[in-house]
Amino acid sequence: MPTTVFRCLLLLSLAVVDGISYAASAHEQDQLSLVQQQLDVIERLVTQAAATSAAEHDGRYRFDYLRLTQDIQRIRQGVQNYLSPSRAQPRDPTKLVGDYRLDTPPAELSP
């Protein structure tokens, strides 16, 4: 008899914990969906800034918009892999670059 009560309590506690985890994952999914939407907006802004920057190329350094776009895509891919995993735990050992400054080569001197 005590083992039956114990089993019932165990099943009840597992059902409660399982229900709580679904509530947390739904909230987390909503938040990560918002992150994906914000990444879309950021990527559009980066594209616009890159187009504007192409016309104003006069400094020694310039921003590496291509590298930033690649990092945004990697972040988006990581979020998507988490939301729709192909296996139990997503794993991506590649790190983001994070350095977005390019040296502009000096203009060649003509003889």
GROMACS elastic network, one bead per residue, 0.5 to 0.9 nm:
[ bonds ]
;  ai    aj funct       b0    kb
    1     4     6  0.51718   500
    1     5     6  0.65242   500
    1     6     6  0.86882   500
    2     5     6  0.51549   500
    2     6     6  0.60850   500
    2     7     6  0.85777   500
    3     7     6  0.60238   500
    3     8     6  0.85279   500
    4     7     6  0.50667   500
    4     8     6  0.61763   500
    4     9     6  0.86086   500
    5     8     6  0.50733   500
    5     9     6  0.61357   500
    5    10     6  0.84662   500
    6     9     6  0.51256   500
    6    10     6  0.60250   500
    6    11     6  0.85799   500
    7    11     6  0.60921   500
    7    12     6  0.85001   500
    8    11     6  0.51301   500
    8    12     6  0.60844   500
    8    13     6  0.85737   500
    9    12     6  0.50072   500
    9    13     6  0.60576   500
    9    14     6  0.84937   500
   10    13     6  0.51701   500
   10    14     6  0.61323   500
   10    15     6  0.85906   500
   11    14     6  0.50779   500
   11    15     6  0.61287   500
   11    16     6  0.86720   500
   12    15     6  0.50939   500
   12    16     6  0.62645   500
   12    17     6  0.86751   500
   13    16     6  0.50970   500
   13    17     6  0.61153   500
   13    18     6  0.83735   500
   14    17     6  0.51337   500
   14    18     6  0.58489   500
   14    19     6  0.84287   500
   15    18     6  0.50299   500
   15    19     6  0.60603   500
   15    20     6  0.86011   500
   16    19     6  0.51277   500
   16    20     6  0.62281   500
   16    21     6  0.87059   500
   17    20     6  0.50656   500
   17    21     6  0.62158   500
   17    22     6  0.87553   500
   18    21     6  0.51626   500
   18    22     6  0.64231   500
   18    23     6  0.88614   500
   19    22     6  0.52428   500
   19    23     6  0.64661   500
   19    24     6  0.88526   500
   20    23     6  0.51339   500
   20    24     6  0.63188   500
   20    25     6  0.86688   500
   21    24     6  0.50604   500
   21    25     6  0.60551   500
   21    26     6  0.85604   500
   22    25     6  0.50627   500
   22    26     6  0.61030   500
   22    27     6  0.86313   500
   23    26     6  0.52582   500
   23    27     6  0.63929   500
   23    28     6  0.86220   500
   24    27     6  0.51950   500
   24    28     6  0.60511   500
   24    29     6  0.85171   500
   25    29     6  0.58983   500
   25    30     6  0.84771   500
   26    29     6  0.50234   500
   26    30     6  0.62439   500
   26    31     6  0.86824   500
   27    30     6  0.50832   500
   27    31     6  0.62630   500
   27    32     6  0.86473   500
   28    31     6  0.50352   500
   28    32     6  0.60799   500
   28    33     6  0.84564   500
   29    32     6  0.50882   500
   29    33     6  0.60073   500
   29    34     6  0.85705   500
   29    83     6  0.68922   500
   30    33     6  0.51011   500
   30    34     6  0.63600   500
   30    35     6  0.87650   500
   31    34     6  0.50868   500
   31    35     6  0.63540   500
   31    36     6  0.88256   500
   32    36     6  0.62672   500
   32    37     6  0.86746   500
   32    79     6  0.68811   500
   32    80     6  0.86703   500
   32    83     6  0.80298   500
   33    36     6  0.50565   500
   33    37     6  0.63616   500
   33    38     6  0.86751   500
   33    79     6  0.85596   500
   33    80     6  0.89306   500
   33    83     6  0.88885   500
   34    37     6  0.50421   500
   34    38     6  0.61673   500
   34    39     6  0.85612   500
   35    38     6  0.50414   500
   35    39     6  0.61298   500
   35    40     6  0.86953   500
   35    76     6  0.84218   500
   35    79     6  0.83530   500
   36    40     6  0.63562   500
   36    41     6  0.88369   500
   36    75     6  0.88566   500
   36    76     6  0.62566   500
   36    79     6  0.75142   500
   36    80     6  0.83291   500
   37    40     6  0.50880   500
   37    41     6  0.65014   500
   37    42     6  0.87632   500
   38    41     6  0.50462   500
   38    42     6  0.61412   500
   38    43     6  0.85167   500
   39    43     6  0.59972   500
   39    44     6  0.85806   500
   39    72     6  0.67960   500
   39    73     6  0.84262   500
   39    75     6  0.84195   500
   39    76     6  0.70528   500
   40    43     6  0.51339   500
   40    44     6  0.63135   500
   40    45     6  0.87370   500
   40    72     6  0.88321   500
   40    76     6  0.88284   500
   41    44     6  0.51776   500
   41    45     6  0.62978   500
   41    46     6  0.86754   500
   42    45     6  0.50390   500
   42    46     6  0.61259   500
   42    47     6  0.86232   500
   42    72     6  0.83330   500
   43    47     6  0.61993   500
   43    48     6  0.86692   500
   43    68     6  0.87631   500
   43    69     6  0.65577   500
   43    72     6  0.71275   500
   43    73     6  0.86366   500
   44    47     6  0.50766   500
   44    48     6  0.62805   500
   44    49     6  0.86251   500
   45    48     6  0.50927   500
   45    49     6  0.60683   500
   45    50     6  0.85013   500
   46    49     6  0.50207   500
   46    50     6  0.59999   500
   46    51     6  0.85779   500
   46    65     6  0.67093   500
   46    68     6  0.80101   500
   46    69     6  0.72922   500
   47    50     6  0.51202   500
   47    51     6  0.62848   500
   47    52     6  0.87176   500
   47    65     6  0.77558   500
   47    69     6  0.82818   500
   48    51     6  0.51764   500
   48    52     6  0.62902   500
   48    53     6  0.85623   500
   49    52     6  0.50459   500
   49    53     6  0.59204   500
   49    54     6  0.85479   500
   49    65     6  0.82532   500
   50    54     6  0.61137   500
   50    63     6  0.84334   500
   50    64     6  0.86818   500
   50    65     6  0.60950   500
   50    66     6  0.85526   500
   51    54     6  0.53334   500
   51    55     6  0.71759   500
   52    55     6  0.57427   500
   52    56     6  0.69158   500
   53    56     6  0.50453   500
   53    57     6  0.64541   500
   53    62     6  0.84011   500
   53    63     6  0.84594   500
   54    57     6  0.59316   500
   56    59     6  0.84378   500
   57    60     6  0.87979   500
   57    62     6  0.75748   500
   58    61     6  0.85538   500
   58    62     6  0.86750   500
   58   104     6  0.89575   500
   59    62     6  0.67054   500
   59   104     6  0.74033   500
   60   102     6  0.86398   500
   60   103     6  0.62921   500
   60   104     6  0.51558   500
   60   105     6  0.76979   500
   60   106     6  0.78608   500
   61   101     6  0.64609   500
   61   102     6  0.55580   500
   61   104     6  0.52788   500
   61   105     6  0.88361   500
   62    65     6  0.89211   500
   62   100     6  0.83550   500
   62   101     6  0.58955   500
   62   102     6  0.53047   500
   62   103     6  0.66302   500
   62   104     6  0.66745   500
   63    66     6  0.88510   500
   63    68     6  0.88822   500
   63   100     6  0.56105   500
   63   102     6  0.60407   500
   63   103     6  0.89321   500
   64    67     6  0.55642   500
   64    68     6  0.65319   500
   64    69     6  0.88572   500
   64    99     6  0.82306   500
   64   101     6  0.56997   500
   64   102     6  0.59440   500
   65    68     6  0.50392   500
   65    69     6  0.60881   500
   65    70     6  0.85876   500
   65   100     6  0.72380   500
   66    69     6  0.51001   500
   66    70     6  0.62279   500
   66    71     6  0.87110   500
   66   100     6  0.88268   500
   67    70     6  0.50483   500
   67    71     6  0.62524   500
   67    72     6  0.86697   500
   67    97     6  0.76034   500
   67    98     6  0.82989   500
   67    99     6  0.82620   500
   67   100     6  0.66400   500
   68    71     6  0.50885   500
   68    72     6  0.62004   500
   68    73     6  0.86316   500
   68    97     6  0.83951   500
   68    98     6  0.76712   500
   68    99     6  0.85655   500
   68   100     6  0.67016   500
   69    72     6  0.50612   500
   69    73     6  0.62060   500
   69    74     6  0.86378   500
   70    73     6  0.50834   500
   70    74     6  0.62368   500
   70    75     6  0.87275   500
   70    96     6  0.88811   500
   71    75     6  0.62177   500
   71    76     6  0.85651   500
   71    96     6  0.59592   500
   71    97     6  0.71455   500
   71    98     6  0.78591   500
   72    75     6  0.50966   500
   72    76     6  0.61413   500
   72    77     6  0.85371   500
   73    77     6  0.60306   500
   73    78     6  0.85488   500
   74    78     6  0.61233   500
   74    79     6  0.86616   500
   74    96     6  0.78329   500
   75    78     6  0.50594   500
   75    79     6  0.62702   500
   75    80     6  0.85716   500
   75    96     6  0.85620   500
   76    79     6  0.52100   500
   76    80     6  0.61251   500
   76    81     6  0.85403   500
   77    80     6  0.50177   500
   77    81     6  0.59791   500
   77    82     6  0.85247   500
   78    81     6  0.50474   500
   78    82     6  0.61929   500
   78    83     6  0.86823   500
   78    90     6  0.79842   500
   78    91     6  0.86233   500
   78    92     6  0.76909   500
   79    82     6  0.50822   500
   79    83     6  0.62390   500
   79    84     6  0.86038   500
   80    83     6  0.50680   500
   80    84     6  0.59942   500
   80    85     6  0.77860   500
   81    84     6  0.51395   500
   81    86     6  0.72485   500
   81    90     6  0.64735   500
   81    91     6  0.89237   500
   82    85     6  0.52712   500
   82    86     6  0.87692   500
   82    89     6  0.78300   500
   82    90     6  0.61310   500
   84    87     6  0.88688   500
   85    88     6  0.66291   500
   85    89     6  0.71195   500
   85    90     6  0.62715   500
   86    89     6  0.83320   500
   86    90     6  0.75836   500
   87    90     6  0.65865   500
   92    95     6  0.80834   500
   95    98     6  0.89204   500
   96    99     6  0.89093   500
   97   100     6  0.80017   500
   99   102     6  0.86177   500
  103   106     6  0.88988   500
  104   107     6  0.87535   500
  105   108     6  0.85768   500
  106   109     6  0.88262   500
